[in-house]
């Protein structure tokens, strides 16, 4: 397997996982941290900014997913995809758990 496929699978997991909370919070009308808030990543951005940021992450993640050549039989690419998802989900879950305390 070509190493670029693994890199694309990893970043597909990262971007697609990051798209979920931003898109859902935005659709729910909630403010949520984004890189565009003040201070970046700590302040809360509007729902519209979160929908746009979520969609941007989804598009980038989908592009990476398509280029990763993941198929049903490519087990290690799926593992790499989920490692990328876990490595972004766990720290972000910890970070965002106290978003209302600031």
Buried (B, 14 or more C-beta within 10 A) or exposed (E): EEEEBBBBBBBBBBBBBBBBBBBBBBEEEBBBBBEBBEEEEEBBBBBEBBBBBBBBBBEBBBBBBEBBBBEEEBEEBBEBBBBBBEBBBEEBEEEBEEBEEE
